[in-house]
């Protein structure tokens, strides 16, 4: 057993993909070490430089100040920085992992969460700094900001160079750059990841919002059905979380708690038992109905 806080933070898999495919001293800790020592530190440097630039603009009146003739260039940079802020926040909220090749459950690993938070704060500070510069511009520290941006981009390139050699371990059908792996080993289109008991894992649970919206998580099965007739062995079993017994038991428990209230509310019990899936199902039904109405109107 390793150092427990480090194991909790990095969540390494002893005989997992990272332990087998990389050839360095970090082994199973490679994604954690790269994300922490390269990406997080580079973004911390960028954030520190941006905050210092903001402080110089607001507090240091000894530096020469200017006013930009046009802010269009800054507005374009603000949009790019805002995108760089939104992307890690989106991954953090949706739980989209770029490094979980072993299908670990329990959401993002702590090191990924920390890295995404730091990255979001770094680019958010860039947005604030660019916004301040639309009013007051100073050139004293500008070259260092450029260095910080390049340093952060180099960190992303290092992470990309780590991911590219193992791209075959990601789901090729995932619409979001394969960031939600559903297979733990390289297999052909006729195989799925299997549980110890021999049951195939349904990829829906690990699919991201884009995959669920477009039903891309079914592409592998549809592709197999196009090549040959499907058999019972080709169809995955429902995961425990999606079976009637599990859902009914959870709903009965939530409804029993809701019944003790002075004013029981069915929607609250459904939200308790199903969570976001209940509301997402409603939204999906509304979208489907609107789409059908649009198609019928177009035909008429």
Residue frames as qw, qx, qy, qz and C-alpha x, y, z in Angstrom:
[[0.000, 0.889, 0.459, 0.000, 0.00, 0.00, 0.00],
 [0.425, 0.409, -0.016, 0.808, 1.40, 3.41, -0.97],
 [0.066, -0.116, -0.361, 0.923, 1.07, 6.72, 0.79],
 [0.155, 0.554, 0.810, -0.115, -2.70, 6.85, 1.35],
 [0.162, 0.769, 0.170, -0.594, -3.28, 10.60, 0.65],
 [0.046, 0.474, -0.603, -0.640, -1.30, 10.26, -2.60],
 [0.109, 0.167, 0.954, 0.226, -3.26, 7.15, -3.58],
 [0.178, 0.686, 0.619, -0.338, -6.52, 8.98, -2.86],
 [0.106, 0.739, -0.100, -0.658, -5.38, 12.03, -4.83],
 [0.120, 0.452, -0.688, -0.555, -4.06, 10.16, -7.89],
 [0.833, 0.157, 0.343, -0.404, -6.27, 7.05, -7.87],
 [0.203, 0.511, -0.768, -0.330, -3.70, 4.84, -9.66],
 [0.954, 0.054, 0.056, -0.291, -4.61, 1.41, -11.01],
 [0.566, -0.534, 0.601, 0.185, -1.82, -1.07, -10.30],
 [0.468, 0.001, 0.782, 0.412, -2.22, -3.16, -13.45],
 [0.420, 0.753, 0.364, -0.353, -4.17, -0.61, -15.46],
 [0.661, 0.691, 0.167, 0.239, -3.57, 0.92, -18.87],
 [0.060, 0.948, -0.266, 0.163, -1.21, 3.66, -17.68],
 [0.618, -0.578, 0.532, 0.039, 0.94, 1.14, -15.81],
 [0.814, 0.117, 0.526, 0.217, 1.38, -0.91, -18.99],
 [0.596, 0.707, 0.269, 0.270, 1.63, 1.55, -21.87],
 [0.053, 0.961, -0.213, 0.166, 3.96, 4.21, -20.45],
 [0.860, 0.049, -0.250, 0.441, 7.68, 3.72, -19.97],
 [0.101, 0.668, -0.303, 0.672, 8.78, 6.02, -17.17],
 [0.233, 0.084, -0.781, 0.573, 9.34, 5.98, -13.43],
 [0.413, -0.080, 0.269, -0.867, 5.84, 7.28, -12.63],
 [0.005, -0.128, -0.989, -0.072, 4.03, 4.22, -14.02],
 [0.106, -0.628, -0.763, -0.112, 0.39, 4.24, -12.95],
 [0.202, -0.744, -0.291, 0.566, 0.93, 7.73, -11.49],
 [0.392, 0.090, 0.409, 0.819, 1.86, 9.17, -14.92],
 [0.009, -0.686, -0.486, -0.541, -1.43, 11.03, -15.62],
 [0.457, -0.832, -0.283, 0.137, -1.51, 12.42, -12.09],
 [0.573, -0.429, 0.124, 0.687, 2.13, 13.55, -12.21],
 [0.320, 0.259, 0.448, 0.793, 1.79, 15.11, -15.66],
 [0.141, -0.770, -0.485, -0.390, -1.45, 16.89, -14.89],
 [0.508, -0.811, -0.202, 0.209, -0.19, 18.19, -11.54],
 [0.579, -0.468, 0.194, 0.639, 3.44, 19.02, -12.26],
 [0.317, 0.108, 0.493, 0.803, 2.99, 20.33, -15.81],
 [0.065, -0.609, -0.567, -0.551, -0.57, 21.52, -16.49],
 [0.419, -0.810, -0.401, 0.090, -1.48, 22.77, -13.00],
 [0.516, -0.497, 0.017, 0.698, 1.84, 24.54, -12.42],
 [0.276, 0.179, 0.425, 0.843, 1.80, 26.21, -15.85],
 [0.179, -0.705, -0.516, -0.452, -1.72, 27.49, -15.21],
 [0.514, -0.731, -0.284, 0.348, -0.76, 28.67, -11.74],
 [0.447, -0.211, 0.180, 0.850, 2.07, 30.67, -13.31],
 [0.061, 0.437, 0.510, 0.739, -0.34, 32.19, -15.83],
 [0.360, -0.783, -0.492, -0.123, -2.84, 33.05, -13.11],
 [0.544, -0.584, -0.140, 0.587, -0.12, 34.68, -10.97],
 [0.338, 0.006, 0.310, 0.889, 1.10, 36.80, -13.89],
 [0.094, -0.590, -0.545, -0.588, -2.42, 37.95, -14.76],
 [0.462, -0.779, -0.408, 0.111, -3.24, 38.85, -11.16],
 [0.509, -0.421, 0.010, 0.751, 0.02, 40.79, -10.87],
 [0.192, 0.259, 0.430, 0.843, -0.77, 42.66, -14.09],
 [0.272, -0.741, -0.523, -0.323, -4.21, 43.55, -12.67],
 [0.542, -0.684, -0.251, 0.419, -2.57, 44.77, -9.46],
 [0.425, -0.129, 0.195, 0.874, -0.11, 46.93, -11.42],
 [0.019, 0.484, 0.506, 0.714, -2.96, 48.47, -13.40],
 [0.408, -0.758, -0.453, -0.232, -5.06, 49.23, -10.34],
 [0.624, -0.734, -0.135, 0.231, -2.49, 50.07, -7.64],
 [0.616, -0.273, 0.195, 0.712, 0.87, 51.03, -9.15],
 [0.286, 0.924, 0.230, -0.110, 0.61, 54.61, -10.40],
 [0.310, -0.694, 0.426, 0.490, 4.33, 54.86, -11.17],
 [0.487, 0.090, 0.737, 0.460, 3.98, 52.94, -14.46],
 [0.171, 0.232, -0.299, -0.910, 3.04, 54.71, -17.67],
 [0.452, 0.398, 0.746, -0.283, -0.60, 54.25, -18.65],
 [0.070, 0.098, -0.574, -0.810, -2.23, 54.23, -22.07],
 [0.613, 0.356, 0.433, -0.557, -5.66, 54.00, -23.61],
 [0.446, 0.093, 0.793, 0.404, -6.21, 51.60, -26.50],
 [0.224, 0.215, -0.304, -0.901, -7.44, 53.23, -29.70],
 [0.718, -0.009, -0.408, -0.564, -9.60, 50.22, -30.47],
 [0.514, -0.325, 0.695, -0.384, -10.78, 47.40, -28.20],
 [0.864, 0.249, -0.189, -0.395, -11.78, 44.96, -30.97],
 [0.549, 0.394, -0.719, 0.160, -8.56, 42.95, -30.60],
 [0.130, -0.240, 0.747, -0.606, -9.07, 42.75, -26.84],
 [0.738, 0.049, 0.213, -0.638, -12.68, 41.67, -27.29],
 [0.814, 0.305, -0.459, -0.185, -11.54, 38.82, -29.52],
 [0.325, 0.330, -0.788, 0.405, -8.98, 37.77, -26.90],
 [0.442, -0.164, 0.520, -0.712, -11.71, 37.93, -24.23],
 [0.865, 0.134, -0.097, -0.473, -13.84, 35.50, -26.23],
 [0.695, 0.328, -0.632, 0.101, -10.92, 33.08, -26.59],
 [0.071, 0.288, -0.736, 0.609, -10.07, 33.33, -22.88],
 [0.637, -0.088, 0.294, -0.707, -13.75, 32.90, -21.97],
 [0.879, 0.181, -0.355, -0.263, -13.84, 29.69, -24.01],
 [0.515, 0.312, -0.711, 0.363, -10.70, 28.46, -22.24],
 [0.248, -0.229, 0.588, -0.735, -12.47, 29.21, -18.94],
 [0.772, 0.019, 0.072, -0.631, -15.72, 27.49, -19.89],
 [0.733, 0.271, -0.606, -0.146, -14.12, 24.28, -21.22],
 [0.297, 0.157, -0.839, 0.427, -12.59, 23.06, -17.91],
 [0.398, -0.024, 0.462, -0.792, -15.71, 24.18, -16.01],
 [0.784, 0.150, -0.237, -0.553, -17.85, 22.16, -18.40],
 [0.638, 0.206, -0.738, 0.075, -15.67, 19.09, -17.95],
 [0.029, 0.160, -0.732, 0.662, -15.75, 19.58, -14.18],
 [0.570, 0.034, 0.275, -0.773, -19.54, 19.87, -14.01],
 [0.844, 0.218, -0.253, -0.419, -20.20, 17.02, -16.44],
 [0.748, -0.412, 0.520, -0.019, -17.49, 14.79, -14.96],
 [0.827, 0.554, -0.095, 0.019, -15.72, 14.31, -18.31],
 [0.625, -0.605, 0.410, 0.274, -12.33, 12.74, -17.73],
 [0.548, 0.732, -0.373, -0.156, -9.49, 12.85, -20.22],
 [0.140, 0.570, -0.792, 0.168, -7.32, 10.37, -18.34],
 [0.652, -0.152, 0.621, -0.408, -9.61, 7.67, -16.94],
 [0.484, 0.357, -0.690, -0.403, -8.71, 4.78, -19.24],
 [0.141, 0.063, -0.970, 0.188, -9.54, 2.06, -16.72],
 [0.446, -0.450, -0.586, -0.506, -13.24, 2.85, -16.35],
 [0.248, -0.145, -0.689, 0.666, -12.97, 3.88, -12.70],
 [0.236, -0.728, -0.553, -0.329, -16.25, 4.96, -11.16],
 [0.465, -0.630, -0.362, 0.506, -16.85, 7.67, -8.59],
 [0.152, 0.980, 0.097, -0.085, -16.46, 10.72, -10.83],
 [0.475, 0.763, -0.311, 0.310, -13.30, 12.63, -11.61],
 [0.760, -0.154, -0.367, 0.514, -10.11, 11.84, -9.74],
 [0.327, -0.855, -0.181, 0.359, -9.12, 14.55, -7.22],
 [0.440, -0.347, 0.329, 0.760, -6.04, 15.52, -9.24],
 [0.205, 0.404, 0.615, 0.646, -8.19, 16.15, -12.32],
 [0.174, -0.862, -0.475, -0.041, -10.66, 18.22, -10.33],
 [0.417, -0.714, 0.018, 0.561, -7.85, 20.36, -8.89],
 [0.398, -0.077, 0.494, 0.769, -6.27, 20.79, -12.32],
 [0.097, 0.605, 0.628, 0.480, -9.56, 21.83, -13.94],
 [0.271, -0.886, -0.334, 0.176, -10.31, 24.32, -11.15],
 [0.435, -0.552, 0.198, 0.683, -6.85, 25.88, -11.46],
 [0.323, 0.170, 0.597, 0.714, -7.16, 26.05, -15.24],
 [0.018, -0.777, -0.574, -0.259, -10.57, 27.71, -15.01],
 [0.344, -0.855, -0.149, 0.358, -9.30, 30.29, -12.49],
 [0.482, -0.293, 0.356, 0.745, -6.20, 30.99, -14.61],
 [0.195, 0.337, 0.590, 0.708, -8.15, 31.78, -17.74],
 [0.176, -0.846, -0.502, -0.041, -10.80, 33.63, -15.76],
 [0.400, -0.704, 0.009, 0.587, -8.06, 35.91, -14.44],
 [0.349, 0.000, 0.516, 0.782, -7.01, 36.41, -18.06],
 [0.025, 0.680, 0.625, 0.383, -10.58, 37.48, -18.93],
 [0.316, -0.869, -0.278, 0.259, -10.57, 39.97, -16.04],
 [0.457, -0.451, 0.241, 0.728, -7.15, 41.33, -17.04],
 [0.253, 0.257, 0.592, 0.721, -8.24, 41.84, -20.66],
 [0.110, -0.810, -0.552, -0.165, -11.39, 43.54, -19.45],
 [0.392, -0.774, -0.087, 0.489, -9.34, 45.93, -17.32],
 [0.434, -0.200, 0.412, 0.776, -7.09, 46.68, -20.29],
 [0.200, 0.637, 0.588, 0.457, -10.03, 47.97, -22.30],
 [0.210, -0.952, -0.221, -0.012, -10.03, 50.91, -19.86],
 [0.196, -0.887, 0.410, 0.080, -6.36, 51.24, -18.85],
 [0.938, 0.282, -0.101, 0.177, -3.43, 49.63, -20.67],
 [0.299, -0.826, 0.464, 0.113, 0.12, 49.30, -19.39],
 [0.805, 0.486, -0.339, -0.020, 2.98, 47.70, -21.31],
 [0.182, -0.722, 0.628, -0.228, 5.47, 47.21, -18.46],
 [0.517, -0.239, 0.800, -0.190, 4.59, 43.58, -17.73],
 [0.770, 0.394, -0.031, -0.502, 3.09, 42.58, -21.06],
 [0.490, 0.484, -0.718, -0.106, 5.93, 40.32, -22.28],
 [0.138, -0.205, 0.894, -0.372, 5.66, 38.21, -19.13],
 [0.682, 0.232, 0.387, -0.575, 1.96, 37.62, -19.81],
 [0.705, 0.502, -0.382, -0.325, 2.85, 36.34, -23.26],
 [0.210, 0.400, -0.877, 0.165, 5.38, 34.01, -21.68],
 [0.423, -0.031, 0.731, -0.535, 2.72, 32.74, -19.26],
 [0.773, 0.367, 0.076, -0.511, 0.30, 31.99, -22.10],
 [0.586, 0.506, -0.620, -0.122, 2.98, 30.12, -24.04],
 [0.044, -0.310, 0.880, -0.358, 3.93, 28.19, -20.88],
 [0.622, 0.124, 0.537, -0.557, 0.26, 27.16, -20.36],
 [0.776, 0.469, -0.181, -0.381, -0.04, 26.09, -24.01],
 [0.342, 0.482, -0.805, 0.063, 3.16, 24.04, -23.70],
 [0.344, -0.135, 0.802, -0.469, 1.59, 22.31, -20.70],
 [0.763, 0.322, 0.257, -0.498, -1.46, 21.44, -22.80],
 [0.625, 0.560, -0.504, -0.204, 0.80, 20.15, -25.57],
 [0.024, 0.375, -0.893, 0.246, 2.61, 17.90, -23.10],
 [0.565, 0.090, 0.649, -0.501, -0.75, 16.51, -21.96],
 [0.756, 0.492, -0.069, -0.426, -1.80, 16.00, -25.57],
 [0.423, 0.540, -0.727, -0.044, 1.45, 14.15, -26.29],
 [0.247, -0.194, 0.874, -0.370, 0.61, 11.88, -23.35],
 [0.664, 0.280, 0.459, -0.520, -2.88, 11.14, -24.63],
 [0.594, 0.555, -0.358, -0.460, -2.18, 10.63, -28.34],
 [0.205, 0.360, -0.908, -0.068, -0.17, 7.38, -27.95],
 [0.138, 0.151, 0.932, -0.299, -3.11, 5.79, -26.10],
 [0.430, 0.171, -0.080, -0.883, -5.89, 7.19, -28.29],
 [0.490, -0.009, -0.786, -0.377, -6.96, 3.67, -29.29],
 [0.213, -0.215, -0.860, 0.410, -8.11, 3.08, -25.70],
 [0.267, 0.272, 0.276, -0.882, -10.74, 5.80, -26.01],
 [0.513, 0.500, 0.687, -0.121, -14.16, 5.23, -27.50],
 [0.236, 0.008, 0.501, 0.833, -13.97, 6.19, -31.15],
 [0.068, -0.607, -0.685, -0.397, -17.71, 6.84, -31.13],
 [0.287, -0.671, -0.428, 0.533, -17.56, 9.49, -28.40],
 [0.319, 0.835, 0.275, 0.355, -18.48, 12.91, -29.86],
 [0.235, -0.961, 0.133, -0.056, -16.45, 14.85, -27.28],
 [0.259, 0.750, -0.600, 0.099, -12.92, 13.99, -28.44],
 [0.786, 0.013, -0.613, 0.079, -13.16, 10.54, -26.91],
 [0.017, -0.508, 0.526, -0.682, -12.94, 11.99, -23.41],
 [0.717, -0.264, 0.381, -0.521, -15.24, 9.38, -21.88],
 [0.244, 0.325, -0.899, -0.162, -13.52, 6.02, -22.35],
 [0.831, -0.130, 0.139, -0.522, -15.85, 3.02, -22.23],
 [0.959, 0.151, -0.232, 0.058, -13.30, 0.31, -22.98],
 [0.523, -0.767, 0.365, 0.071, -10.31, -0.73, -20.94],
 [0.555, -0.265, 0.667, 0.420, -8.51, -2.62, -23.65],
 [0.282, 0.423, -0.462, -0.727, -8.13, -2.38, -27.39],
 [0.522, 0.221, 0.817, -0.101, -10.92, -4.50, -28.92],
 [0.037, 0.113, 0.647, 0.753, -12.53, -4.78, -32.33],
 [0.405, -0.120, -0.091, -0.902, -16.08, -3.76, -33.16],
 [0.702, -0.209, -0.600, -0.322, -17.53, -7.13, -32.15],
 [0.583, -0.218, -0.646, 0.441, -16.43, -6.98, -28.51],
 [0.287, -0.815, -0.042, -0.501, -17.48, -4.98, -25.48],
 [0.028, 0.441, -0.698, 0.563, -15.98, -4.56, -22.07],
 [0.705, -0.303, -0.601, -0.223, -17.19, -7.36, -19.80],
 [0.521, -0.645, 0.329, -0.452, -17.85, -7.67, -16.08],
 [0.135, -0.398, 0.897, -0.135, -16.26, -10.49, -14.07],
 [0.614, 0.159, 0.687, -0.354, -19.53, -12.42, -14.30],
 [0.381, 0.146, 0.772, 0.487, -19.43, -12.34, -18.09],
 [0.236, 0.820, 0.512, -0.098, -22.10, -9.66, -18.59],
 [0.441, 0.383, 0.197, 0.787, -21.33, -6.86, -21.00],
 [0.164, -0.491, -0.340, 0.785, -21.25, -3.31, -19.62],
 [0.280, 0.817, 0.474, 0.171, -23.81, -0.94, -21.09],
 [0.475, 0.127, 0.005, 0.871, -21.89, 2.17, -22.28],
 [0.116, -0.789, -0.378, -0.471, -24.80, 4.54, -21.54],
 [0.573, -0.757, -0.229, 0.215, -23.78, 5.18, -17.93],
 [0.572, -0.414, 0.162, 0.689, -20.30, 6.44, -18.88],
 [0.379, 0.538, 0.435, 0.615, -21.49, 8.43, -21.90],
 [0.140, -0.228, -0.194, 0.944, -21.32, 12.22, -21.74],
 [0.348, 0.557, 0.405, -0.636, -24.18, 14.63, -22.43],
 [0.363, 0.512, -0.440, -0.643, -23.44, 14.87, -26.16],
 [0.138, 0.123, -0.965, -0.185, -23.33, 11.10, -26.51],
 [0.174, 0.364, 0.834, -0.376, -26.62, 10.73, -24.62],
 [0.353, 0.575, 0.121, -0.728, -28.30, 13.49, -26.61],
 [0.475, 0.502, -0.504, -0.518, -27.33, 12.01, -29.98],
 [0.949, -0.073, 0.241, -0.190, -27.45, 8.36, -28.80],
 [0.453, 0.688, -0.567, -0.015, -23.88, 8.02, -30.00],
 [0.379, -0.433, 0.781, -0.243, -23.26, 5.49, -27.23],
 [0.820, 0.203, 0.485, -0.224, -25.31, 3.03, -29.38],
 [0.469, 0.721, -0.381, -0.340, -23.17, 3.54, -32.50],
 [0.071, -0.438, 0.895, 0.051, -20.96, 0.55, -31.79],
 [0.501, 0.187, 0.811, -0.238, -23.97, -1.75, -31.52],
 [0.597, 0.678, 0.171, -0.393, -25.58, -0.26, -34.64],
 [0.256, 0.691, -0.614, -0.283, -22.34, -0.64, -36.56],
 [0.239, -0.197, 0.950, -0.033, -22.19, -4.29, -35.54],
 [0.565, 0.422, 0.621, -0.342, -25.84, -4.75, -36.57],
 [0.490, 0.734, -0.196, -0.428, -25.02, -3.28, -39.97],
 [0.111, 0.534, -0.819, -0.179, -22.27, -5.87, -40.47],
 [0.316, -0.053, -0.942, -0.101, -24.32, -8.90, -39.39],
 [0.577, -0.560, -0.400, -0.441, -27.59, -9.82, -37.64],
 [0.179, -0.531, 0.568, -0.603, -27.46, -9.18, -33.90],
 [0.644, -0.202, -0.738, -0.004, -27.78, -12.04, -31.45],
 [0.603, -0.754, -0.229, -0.119, -28.67, -12.13, -27.77],
 [0.774, -0.308, -0.079, 0.548, -24.99, -12.28, -26.86],
 [0.392, 0.396, 0.125, 0.821, -24.35, -8.98, -28.66],
 [0.282, -0.758, -0.199, -0.553, -26.78, -7.05, -26.44],
 [0.207, 0.278, -0.640, 0.686, -25.46, -5.80, -23.12],
 [0.390, -0.543, -0.729, 0.150, -27.27, -6.40, -19.86],
 [0.188, -0.869, -0.109, -0.445, -28.81, -3.50, -18.00],
 [0.291, 0.326, -0.600, 0.670, -26.53, -2.17, -15.30],
 [0.303, -0.405, -0.777, 0.373, -27.72, -2.55, -11.72],
 [0.024, -0.312, -0.237, 0.920, -28.42, 1.18, -11.45],
 [0.361, 0.147, -0.343, -0.854, -30.90, 1.00, -14.35],
 [0.255, -0.169, -0.941, -0.143, -32.84, -2.13, -13.42],
 [0.459, -0.550, -0.376, -0.588, -36.48, -2.06, -12.35],
 [0.717, -0.466, -0.476, 0.206, -35.76, -3.60, -8.95],
 [0.480, -0.119, -0.214, 0.843, -33.17, -0.94, -8.11],
 [0.062, -0.301, -0.185, -0.934, -35.28, 1.97, -9.37],
 [0.565, -0.542, -0.474, -0.403, -38.43, 0.75, -7.62],
 [0.681, -0.403, -0.449, 0.415, -36.61, 0.19, -4.33],
 [0.324, -0.014, -0.109, 0.940, -35.07, 3.67, -4.46],
 [0.245, -0.398, -0.302, -0.830, -38.41, 5.30, -5.34],
 [0.639, -0.542, -0.530, -0.131, -40.25, 3.47, -2.53],
 [0.583, -0.305, -0.359, 0.662, -37.62, 4.67, -0.07],
 [0.130, 0.087, 0.049, 0.987, -37.86, 8.28, -1.29],
 [0.395, -0.456, -0.449, -0.660, -41.65, 8.20, -1.36],
 [0.631, -0.499, -0.563, 0.190, -41.77, 6.85, 2.20],
 [0.397, -0.243, -0.227, 0.855, -39.68, 9.83, 3.32],
 [0.076, -0.204, -0.279, -0.935, -41.81, 12.21, 1.25],
 [0.461, -0.514, -0.643, -0.332, -45.03, 10.82, 2.73],
 [0.490, -0.453, -0.518, 0.535, -43.96, 11.97, 6.18],
 [0.121, 0.029, 0.025, 0.992, -44.12, 15.60, 5.02],
 [0.293, 0.447, 0.504, -0.679, -47.24, 17.66, 5.59],
 [0.615, 0.648, 0.013, -0.449, -47.59, 18.17, 1.82],
 [0.678, -0.126, 0.636, 0.347, -46.11, 15.21, -0.10],
 [0.413, 0.739, -0.217, -0.486, -44.96, 16.04, -3.62],
 [0.937, 0.196, 0.280, 0.079, -44.53, 13.33, -6.26],
 [0.556, 0.776, -0.174, 0.242, -42.05, 15.39, -8.30],
 [0.212, -0.786, 0.525, -0.247, -39.79, 15.76, -5.27],
 [0.820, -0.231, 0.519, -0.076, -39.83, 11.99, -4.70],
 [0.848, 0.486, 0.146, 0.150, -39.03, 11.34, -8.37],
 [0.272, 0.863, -0.332, 0.266, -36.19, 13.84, -8.22],
 [0.512, -0.627, 0.554, -0.195, -34.89, 12.15, -5.07],
 [0.868, -0.037, 0.496, -0.003, -34.96, 8.69, -6.64],
 [0.771, 0.479, 0.291, 0.300, -33.86, 9.50, -10.19],
 [0.391, -0.541, 0.135, 0.732, -32.07, 12.83, -9.86],
 [0.122, 0.536, -0.325, -0.769, -31.11, 14.56, -13.11],
 [0.089, 0.049, 0.909, 0.405, -32.23, 11.58, -15.20],
 [0.162, 0.620, 0.732, -0.232, -35.87, 12.36, -14.36],
 [0.146, 0.806, 0.079, -0.568, -35.63, 15.97, -15.55],
 [0.043, -0.431, 0.663, 0.610, -33.45, 15.12, -18.52],
 [0.205, 0.266, 0.923, 0.188, -36.02, 12.53, -19.61],
 [0.198, 0.769, 0.502, -0.343, -38.73, 15.20, -19.47],
 [0.055, 0.728, -0.275, -0.626, -36.64, 17.65, -21.48],
 [0.145, -0.188, 0.848, 0.473, -35.89, 14.95, -24.03],
 [0.247, 0.501, 0.830, -0.004, -39.61, 14.12, -24.42],
 [0.171, 0.835, 0.210, -0.478, -40.43, 17.80, -24.94],
 [0.024, -0.583, 0.546, 0.601, -37.65, 18.12, -27.54],
 [0.214, 0.078, 0.924, 0.308, -38.89, 14.99, -29.32],
 [0.250, 0.681, 0.657, -0.204, -42.47, 16.31, -29.36],
 [0.118, 0.819, -0.070, -0.558, -41.37, 19.67, -30.76],
 [0.119, -0.377, 0.752, 0.528, -39.28, 17.89, -33.39],
 [0.258, 0.332, 0.897, 0.138, -42.26, 15.73, -34.42],
 [0.220, 0.807, 0.406, -0.369, -44.48, 18.82, -34.65],
 [0.020, 0.706, -0.365, -0.607, -41.89, 20.54, -36.81],
 [0.187, -0.111, 0.882, 0.418, -41.65, 17.53, -39.13],
 [0.261, 0.555, 0.789, -0.039, -45.43, 17.27, -39.48],
 [0.149, 0.842, 0.143, -0.498, -45.72, 20.99, -40.17],
 [0.069, -0.539, 0.593, 0.595, -43.00, 20.77, -42.80],
 [0.237, 0.142, 0.919, 0.280, -44.74, 17.82, -44.49],
 [0.236, 0.728, 0.605, -0.218, -48.10, 19.60, -44.53]]
